[in-house]
């Protein structure tokens, strides 16, 4: 493969990545809206605690920590202290587990 072909391949991959990212975002939003419409998700609540995520998806806190530490699952830390609360946006959790189970 020469350098021109390599650059073209990189551009194609980047284009596909951008397109796929937008599709995933739209899918996650549509799924979230559908779940709210069915009453599965409380529309007044937009985050979940560590315990709620673990209970809902049947995983251990250690496994959830691994997802968080690897950067796979985004989270929100309230404060800078060691014992600050960690929350997860529901839309991020739904998207993460939907992609893992796909």
C-alpha positions in Angstrom: 0.0 0.0 0.0 1.5 3.3 -1.0 1.1 6.6 0.9 -1.7 7.9 -1.3 -3.8 4.7 -0.7 -3.0 4.9 3.0 -4.3 8.5 3.2 -7.4 7.6 1.3 -8.0 4.6 3.6 -7.6 6.9 6.7 -10.0 9.4 5.3 -12.6 6.7 4.6 -12.2 5.3 8.1 -12.6 8.8 9.6 -15.7 9.4 7.5 -17.2 6.1 8.6 -16.4 6.9 12.2 -18.1 10.3 12.1 -21.2 8.9 10.4 -21.4 6.0 12.8 -21.0 8.3 15.8 -23.9 10.4 14.7 -26.1 7.4 14.2 -25.3 6.0 17.6 -26.2 9.3 19.2 -29.5 9.5 17.4 -30.2 5.8 18.3 -29.5 6.5 22.0 -31.7 9.6 22.0 -34.5 7.7 20.3 -34.2 4.8 22.7 -34.2 7.1 25.7 -37.3 8.9 24.4 -39.0 5.6 23.8 -38.3 4.3 27.3 -39.5 7.6 28.8 -42.7 7.3 26.7 -43.3 3.8 28.0 -42.8 4.9 31.6 -39.7 2.8 32.0 -37.5 5.8 32.7 -38.6 8.6 35.1 -38.5 11.8 33.0 -37.6 13.8 36.0 -34.5 11.8 36.7 -31.5 12.0 34.4 -28.8 10.2 36.4 -28.2 6.9 38.2 -26.1 6.0 41.2 -23.5 3.3 41.2 -25.9 1.0 43.2 -28.7 1.7 40.8 -26.6 0.8 37.7 -25.3 -2.3 39.3 -28.8 -3.5 40.4 -30.4 -2.7 37.1 -27.8 -4.4 34.9 -26.8 -7.2 37.3 -23.1 -6.3 37.6 -20.8 -5.9 40.5 -19.5 -2.5 41.7 -16.0 -3.7 40.7 -17.1 -4.4 37.1 -18.7 -0.9 37.0 -15.5 0.6 38.3 -13.5 -1.2 35.5 -15.8 0.3 32.9 -15.4 3.7 34.5 -11.6 3.4 34.9 -11.1 2.2 31.3 -13.0 5.2 30.0 -15.7 3.1 28.4 -18.5 4.4 30.6 -18.7 8.2 31.2 -19.5 9.4 34.7 -19.9 12.5 36.7 -18.0 13.0 40.0 -19.6 15.5 42.4 -16.6 17.1 44.1 -12.9 16.5 44.4 -12.8 14.4 47.6 -12.0 10.7 47.6 -15.5 9.9 48.8 -17.3 12.2 46.3 -20.5 10.7 44.8 -20.3 9.3 41.3 -23.3 9.5 39.0 -24.0 8.2 35.6 -26.2 9.9 33.0 -29.0 7.5 32.1 -28.6 8.0 28.4 -24.9 7.1 28.7 -25.7 3.9 30.6 -28.4 2.8 28.2 -26.1 3.4 25.2 -23.1 1.6 26.8 -25.0 -1.5 27.7 -27.0 -1.6 24.5 -23.7 -1.6 22.5 -22.1 -4.2 24.8 -25.1 -6.5 24.3 -25.4 -6.0 20.6 
